[in-house]
Amino acid sequence: MHVTIRLFAGLRERAGTDRLALELPDDARVADALAQMQDVIRDVPVVMAVNREYAEGGDSLAAGDELALIPPVSGGSVSVIHVRVTSDALALDPLVARVTDPQAGAVVTFLGVTRQVAELDYEAYVAMAERQMERIVAAAIEAHGLCAAAAEHRVGVVALSEASVAIAVSAPHRGAAFAGARQIIDEIKARAPIWKKEEGGWVSGSLPPADPR
């Protein structure tokens, strides 16, 4: 299918045009388009918009869509926040690409993987989990001065040694990057409505704290 890519400011100059035509599979998502645009968006944090509405990497694309790649605006900066709850396998490389920033001297990643049992089975209240994860990631960026942060969580069956949660953060210094990554995973485990079944039984936990927002 055909998708139009809109580019602005430095990205437009780098590409030599403000519009590009991209051919993608019929089931493509925003992240698939970003993967094909890496030569243009390398080292530039971007916010995505599909048909003039802000979008995330996991959002679906349709034939004829316009995908705008928006770099940091003059007079301010963009802290990249990416979250996703998905049944797809998780990988760190795409998250590292999302958080790479010219101001960052450190990138810290974390993978939580299935251990000791053949598989775990995750269930989530997806819309609420993603909303909570956005708040968690935004709070970590603010608290630790991160350049960018991304977090993804699996649902469904996650086999032995496969990843159920993936996190990547970037910061000017390593201490802030480590602290930010630790805060994100701890808060996701405490707040996100995600449940885990192990060997036929649901793993017990605690009620998440009330969120006044």
C-alpha positions in Angstrom: 0.0 0.0 0.0 1.0 3.6 -0.6 1.7 6.0 2.4 2.8 9.6 2.2 5.6 10.7 4.5 5.6 14.4 5.5 9.0 15.9 6.6 9.7 19.3 8.2 12.7 21.6 9.0 16.0 19.6 9.3 14.4 16.3 8.2 13.1 18.0 5.1 16.5 19.4 4.3 18.2 16.1 4.9 15.8 14.3 2.6 15.8 17.1 0.0 12.0 17.1 -0.1 9.0 17.6 2.2 7.1 14.5 0.9 8.1 11.0 0.2 6.0 8.1 -1.1 6.5 4.9 0.8 5.3 1.4 -0.2 4.4 -0.8 2.8 2.7 -4.1 3.4 -1.1 -4.0 3.9 -0.7 -4.8 7.6 2.0 -2.2 8.2 2.3 -0.1 11.4 3.9 3.2 12.1 7.0 1.4 13.3 7.4 -0.3 9.9 7.5 3.1 8.2 10.0 4.4 10.7 12.2 1.4 10.0 12.3 2.4 6.3 13.1 6.0 7.2 16.1 5.5 9.4 18.5 7.1 7.0 16.5 10.3 7.3 15.6 10.3 11.0 18.8 9.0 12.4 19.9 10.8 15.6 16.8 13.0 15.5 14.0 12.3 18.0 10.6 12.5 16.3 7.0 12.5 17.2 4.7 10.8 14.7 1.2 11.9 13.5 -1.1 10.0 11.2 -3.6 12.1 9.3 -2.8 15.0 11.7 -3.4 12.9 14.9 -0.5 12.0 17.2 0.4 8.3 16.8 2.6 5.6 18.3 4.8 3.0 16.7 2.2 0.2 17.1 -0.6 2.1 15.4 -1.9 0.6 12.1 -1.5 2.4 8.8 -3.9 2.3 5.9 -3.5 3.0 2.2 -3.4 6.7 1.5 -2.5 7.7 5.0 -0.2 10.7 5.7 2.5 10.0 8.3 4.2 13.2 9.5 7.6 12.9 11.2 7.9 15.9 13.5 11.3 16.9 14.9 11.9 19.0 18.0 10.3 22.4 17.6 12.2 25.7 18.0 12.1 27.1 21.5 11.6 23.7 23.2 12.6 20.1 23.2 10.9 16.7 22.7 11.3 13.9 25.2 10.4 10.8 23.3 7.9 8.6 25.0 7.0 5.3 23.5 4.9 2.6 25.2 3.2 -0.5 23.8 1.4 -3.6 25.0 1.6 -6.3 22.3 1.4 -10.0 21.6 4.4 -9.6 19.3 7.9 -10.7 20.3 9.9 -7.9 21.9 13.3 -6.7 20.8 15.7 -4.1 22.2 17.2 -2.7 19.0 14.0 -0.8 17.9 13.7 0.7 21.4 17.3 1.8 21.4 16.8 3.4 18.1 13.8 5.3 19.5 15.7 6.7 22.5 19.0 7.5 20.8 19.6 11.2 21.2 22.5 13.5 20.4 22.4 14.9 24.0 22.6 11.4 25.5 25.9 10.0 26.8 24.2 6.8 28.2 21.6 4.4 27.0 20.4 1.8 29.4 18.2 -1.2 28.5 16.3 -3.9 30.5 14.7 -7.1 29.5 12.5 -9.1 31.8 12.5 -12.8 30.6 10.7 -16.0 31.5 12.8 -18.2 33.8 12.6 -21.6 35.4 9.3 -22.5 33.8 8.4 -23.5 30.2 6.2 -20.5 29.7 4.2 -17.7 31.3 0.9 -16.4 30.1 0.2 -12.6 30.4 -3.2 -10.8 30.3 -3.6 -7.1 30.4 -6.3 -4.4 30.4 -4.4 -3.0 27.3 -5.9 0.5 27.0 -5.4 1.2 30.7 -2.0 -0.5 30.9 -0.7 1.7 28.0 -2.1 4.8 29.7 -0.4 4.0 33.0 2.8 3.1 31.2 2.8 6.5 29.5 2.4 8.2 32.8 5.1 6.1 34.4 7.6 6.8 31.5 6.8 10.5 31.5 7.3 10.7 35.3 10.7 9.0 35.0 11.8 11.4 32.2 10.9 14.3 34.4 12.4 12.9 37.6 15.7 11.9 36.2 16.2 14.4 33.3 16.1 11.6 30.7 16.4 12.4 27.0 13.9 9.7 26.0 12.4 6.5 27.2 10.5 3.6 25.8 8.7 0.6 27.3 6.9 -2.4 25.9 5.1 -5.4 27.5 4.0 -8.7 26.1 0.6 -10.3 26.5 -0.1 -13.9 25.7 2.2 -16.9 26.1 5.9 -16.0 26.7 8.2 -19.0 26.4 11.3 -19.8 28.5 14.0 -17.2 28.0 11.8 -14.9 25.9 11.2 -11.3 27.0 7.9 -10.2 28.6 9.0 -6.6 29.2 11.5 -4.4 27.4 12.7 -0.9 28.5 15.2 1.5 27.0 16.2 5.0 28.3 18.7 7.6 27.3 20.2 10.3 29.5 23.2 12.7 29.5 24.9 10.6 32.2 24.7 6.9 33.2 23.5 7.4 36.8 20.3 9.1 35.6 19.8 6.4 32.9 20.1 3.5 35.3 17.8 5.2 37.8 15.2 6.0 35.2 15.1 2.5 33.8 14.8 1.1 37.4 12.0 3.5 38.2 10.1 2.5 35.0 10.2 -1.2 35.6 9.4 -1.0 39.3 6.4 1.3 38.6 5.1 -0.9 35.7 5.1 -3.9 38.0 3.3 -1.9 40.7 0.8 0.0 38.7 0.1 -1.4 35.2 -3.0 -3.7 35.1 -1.1 -6.8 33.8 -1.6 -10.3 35.2 0.7 -13.3 35.0 -0.3 -17.0 34.9 2.4 -19.5 35.8 1.9 -23.3 35.6 -1.9 -23.0 35.4 -2.3 -20.5 38.3 -2.5 -16.7 38.5 0.5 -15.3 40.3 -0.6 -13.4 43.4 0.2 -9.7 43.8 -1.1 -6.6 45.4 -3.7 -4.0 44.4 -2.1 -1.0 42.5 -2.0 2.2 44.5 -4.8 4.7 43.7 -3.9 7.2 41.0 -5.3 10.7 41.7 -4.9 11.9 38.2 
